[in-house]
Amino acid sequence: MKCKNTVLVRSAKKIVMSNGRTRISGTCSRENCDGKLSKIIS
């Protein structure tokens, strides 16, 4: 299940998508949670 909380992103990677926009992708930093997080930043 995807993490619904506002948390810090662990192992963050900056990725440029095919449409030219940039996103940050990583995993949840909470204990016992391995949810994947992604956020478009520009």
C-alpha positions in Angstrom: 0.0 0.0 0.0 1.2 3.5 -0.8 2.3 5.7 2.2 -0.3 8.5 2.7 1.8 10.4 5.3 4.0 13.5 4.8 7.5 12.1 5.3 11.1 12.5 4.2 12.1 10.6 1.1 14.9 8.0 1.6 17.2 7.2 -1.4 15.9 10.1 -3.4 16.6 10.3 -7.1 16.0 13.2 -9.4 14.5 11.9 -12.6 13.7 13.8 -15.9 10.6 12.4 -17.4 10.0 12.0 -21.2 7.9 15.2 -21.3 10.8 17.2 -19.8 9.4 17.6 -16.3 11.5 16.7 -13.2 10.4 14.5 -10.4 11.9 13.1 -7.1 11.4 9.4 -6.6 12.4 7.3 -3.5 11.1 5.3 -0.6 9.3 6.2 2.7 11.7 7.0 5.6 9.3 5.7 8.3 10.2 2.5 10.1 8.5 -0.6 8.8 7.3 1.2 5.7 8.7 0.5 2.2 6.2 2.5 0.2 7.4 4.2 -2.9 7.0 8.0 -3.2 7.2 10.3 -6.2 6.7 14.0 -6.5 6.8 16.2 -9.6 8.8 19.3 -8.8 8.9 21.2 -12.1 
